[in-house]
């Protein structure tokens, strides 16, 4: 009986590898070079992207990626799966399918959003027009109210797996343009992430975030190599919102789950002009 179970497990694993290979090929072939910023070239015959192009864009070896499409029995880390999902422009359902075929658990906040109770959501809603959100120690944005959704960009338009303050401040043009003191903010946030990561050094989601930031942001690479450490603290921040103008805000963290780093982040106006502008922003968000 044990031998039969083992044989079934081996057969199931082989079927998943072949399905994964076919899935990757199908998604690779549907993406044009222009969509990922590559020249088409006059001699291109491959529909979509070449294997070496996917490997390069995902920062993995060409041989290794070729083996993956050949259904070889190789280990695939969650960091690589995340990179492939972004390179191949997978939507939420396709991303879930990719991780299931690989027999891996997706560590991104889009895959599992826990700890946001109805009471927490009600609190967020009641705080409008004060911007507020719930973040964890990795700076994933797990929930937010309507004013916060338009504070720095149209957050609803951001895929859930990319709703991370570290990613947004280093890679999202509209988010970056809304921060008055951008260079200082990036340096301080890298130092905060370094401090927070001390208790999560072996966790895939944390390593995946840092690798992505290092790949996509020269500013993060430079600040990360400084090895500065900074604890979370409340402070006054300035944002330049494209709809209502300059906002002067007090930033406050209210801890919901200290052991997991979950906190309610709130912004309150420093002056009357900011209070009025927040009210306008809220009306814009709900209209």
C-alpha positions in Angstrom: 0.0 0.0 0.0 2.8 2.4 0.9 4.5 1.7 -2.5 1.3 2.4 -4.3 0.8 5.7 -2.5 4.4 6.7 -3.2 3.9 5.9 -6.9 0.7 8.0 -7.0 2.5 10.9 -5.4 5.4 10.7 -7.9 2.9 10.5 -10.8 1.0 13.5 -9.5 4.1 15.5 -9.1 5.1 14.7 -12.7 1.7 15.7 -14.0 1.9 19.1 -12.1 5.4 19.7 -13.6 4.1 19.1 -17.1 1.1 21.4 -16.5 3.4 24.0 -15.0 5.7 23.8 -18.1 2.7 24.2 -20.5 1.3 27.0 -18.5 4.5 29.0 -18.5 5.0 28.4 -22.3 1.4 29.6 -23.0 1.8 32.8 -21.0 5.3 33.5 -22.4 4.0 33.2 -25.9 1.1 35.7 -25.4 3.3 38.6 -24.3 4.9 40.8 -27.0 8.4 42.2 -26.6 7.0 45.7 -26.7 4.9 45.1 -23.6 8.0 44.6 -21.5 10.2 47.2 -23.2 12.1 45.0 -25.5 12.8 45.6 -29.2 11.0 43.1 -31.6 13.8 42.8 -34.1 13.5 41.8 -37.7 14.5 38.2 -37.3 12.1 37.3 -34.5 10.1 34.2 -35.2 9.1 33.1 -31.7 5.5 34.1 -30.8 5.8 36.3 -27.7 8.9 36.3 -25.6 11.9 34.0 -25.9 12.9 31.8 -22.9 16.1 33.8 -22.4 14.1 37.0 -22.3 11.8 35.7 -19.6 14.9 34.4 -17.7 16.6 37.8 -17.9 13.5 39.8 -16.9 12.9 37.4 -13.9 16.6 37.4 -12.9 17.0 33.6 -13.2 19.4 31.5 -15.2 18.4 30.7 -18.8 19.3 27.0 -18.4 17.3 26.8 -15.2 14.2 28.4 -16.8 14.6 26.1 -19.8 14.5 23.1 -17.5 11.4 24.5 -15.9 9.6 24.6 -19.3 10.9 21.1 -20.0 9.2 19.8 -16.8 12.4 18.8 -15.2 12.3 17.8 -11.5 13.8 21.0 -10.0 13.0 23.1 -6.9 11.2 26.4 -7.5 11.4 29.0 -4.7 8.6 31.4 -4.0 10.9 34.3 -4.9 11.3 32.9 -8.4 7.6 32.2 -8.8 6.8 35.8 -7.8 9.3 37.1 -10.3 7.9 34.9 -13.1 4.3 36.0 -12.2 5.3 39.6 -12.6 7.3 39.1 -15.8 4.5 37.1 -17.4 1.9 39.7 -16.2 -0.3 37.1 -14.5 -3.6 38.3 -13.1 -4.7 37.2 -9.6 -6.3 33.9 -10.7 -3.3 33.0 -12.9 -0.9 33.8 -10.0 -2.9 31.4 -7.8 -2.7 28.7 -10.5 1.0 29.2 -10.9 1.7 28.6 -7.2 -0.6 25.6 -7.0 1.1 23.9 -9.9 4.4 24.5 -8.3 3.2 23.1 -5.0 4.1 26.4 -3.2 2.3 28.8 -0.9 2.1 32.4 -2.1 3.4 34.6 0.7 2.1 37.9 -0.7 -0.7 39.8 1.1 -2.9 39.2 -2.0 -2.9 35.5 -1.3 -3.8 35.8 2.4 -5.1 38.8 4.2 -5.7 37.8 7.8 -6.4 39.8 11.0 -8.7 42.4 9.4 -11.9 42.0 11.4 -15.2 43.7 10.7 -14.5 45.9 13.7 -11.2 47.1 12.2 -12.9 47.8 8.9 -15.6 49.8 10.7 -13.0 51.8 12.5 -11.3 52.6 9.3 -14.6 53.8 7.8 -15.5 55.9 10.8 -12.1 57.7 10.6 -12.9 59.2 7.2 -12.1 61.9 6.2 -8.9 61.2 8.2 -6.7 58.9 6.0 -6.1 55.6 7.7 -4.9 52.1 6.8 -3.7 48.9 8.4 -0.1 47.8 7.7 2.1 45.0 8.9 5.7 45.2 9.8 6.7 44.4 6.2 4.6 47.5 5.1 2.0 45.6 3.2 -1.2 47.6 3.1 -3.9 45.1 4.3 -6.9 47.5 4.5 -7.6 51.2 4.1 -10.4 53.7 4.1 -11.7 55.9 1.2 -9.6 59.0 2.0 -6.4 57.0 2.2 -7.2 55.4 -1.2 -6.6 58.7 -2.8 -4.0 60.2 -0.5 -0.8 59.3 -2.5 -2.3 57.6 -5.6 -5.4 55.7 -6.7 -4.7 52.7 -4.5 -7.7 50.8 -5.8 -5.9 50.6 -9.1 -2.9 48.9 -7.6 -2.9 45.1 -7.6 -3.2 43.8 -4.0 0.2 42.1 -4.2 1.8 45.4 -5.0 0.1 47.4 -2.2 3.2 47.7 -0.2 4.6 51.1 1.0 8.2 50.1 0.4 7.5 49.1 -3.2 5.3 52.1 -3.9 7.7 54.7 -2.6 10.5 53.2 -4.6 8.7 52.2 -7.9 5.4 53.9 -8.3 5.7 57.4 -10.1 2.5 58.9 -8.7 3.1 57.7 -5.1 6.7 59.1 -5.3 5.6 62.5 -6.7 3.2 62.9 -3.8 5.9 62.7 -1.2 7.5 66.2 -0.6 10.7 64.9 1.0 11.2 61.8 -1.1 15.0 61.1 -0.7 14.8 61.4 3.1 11.7 59.2 3.1 13.3 56.4 1.1 16.4 56.5 3.3 14.3 56.3 6.5 12.0 53.6 5.2 15.0 51.4 4.2 16.3 51.8 7.7 12.9 50.9 9.2 12.6 47.8 7.0 16.1 46.7 8.0 15.1 47.0 11.7 11.8 45.2 11.2 13.4 42.3 9.2 15.6 41.2 12.1 12.9 38.9 13.3 12.0 37.6 9.9 15.4 36.9 8.2 14.4 33.4 7.0 10.8 34.1 5.8 10.3 33.9 2.1 7.9 36.9 1.9 10.5 39.2 3.4 13.4 37.9 1.3 11.2 38.2 -1.8 10.4 41.9 -1.0 14.0 42.9 -0.5 15.1 41.1 -3.6 12.4 42.8 -5.7 13.4 46.2 -4.2 17.1 45.6 -4.9 16.2 44.6 -8.5 13.9 47.5 -9.3 15.2 50.4 -7.3 18.8 51.8 -7.4 17.9 54.2 -4.5 16.8 51.2 -2.3 20.1 49.3 -3.1 22.1 52.3 -2.1 20.2 52.9 1.1 20.0 49.2 2.0 23.8 49.0 1.8 24.1 51.8 4.4 22.9 49.3 7.0 21.1 52.0 9.0 18.6 51.0 11.6 15.6 53.0 12.7 12.6 52.1 14.9 9.0 53.2 14.0 8.1 56.6 15.3 5.3 59.1 14.9 6.2 62.3 12.9 4.8 65.1 10.8 4.7 64.4 7.1 4.0 66.5 4.0 2.2 65.1 0.9 1.5 66.9 -2.3 -1.8 65.5 -3.5 -2.6 66.2 -7.2 -6.3 66.9 -6.5 -6.3 69.0 -3.3 -2.7 70.3 -2.9 -0.3 70.3 0.0 -1.2 68.3 3.1 0.5 68.7 6.4 -0.2 65.6 8.6 0.6 64.0 11.9 1.5 60.3 11.4 0.5 58.0 14.3 0.8 54.2 14.6 -1.7 52.4 16.8 -0.6 48.8 17.4 -3.3 46.1 16.8 -1.1 43.0 17.1 2.4 43.8 18.4 3.5 40.2 17.9 2.7 40.3 14.2 3.5 44.0 13.7 0.0 44.9 12.6 -0.8 48.5 13.2 -3.4 51.1 12.4 -1.7 54.0 10.6 -3.6 57.3 10.9 -3.0 60.8 9.6 -4.5 63.9 11.3 -4.3 67.4 10.0 -1.7 69.8 11.3 -3.6 72.9 10.2 -7.1 74.1 9.2 -6.2 74.2 5.5 -5.2 70.5 5.6 -8.4 69.6 7.4 -10.5 71.2 4.7 -8.4 69.6 1.9 -8.9 66.1 3.5 -12.6 66.7 3.5 -12.4 67.5 -0.3 -10.3 64.4 -0.9 -12.8 62.2 0.9 -15.7 63.6 -1.2 -13.6 62.9 -4.3 -12.9 59.3 -3.2 -16.6 58.5 -2.6 -18.0 60.3 -5.6 
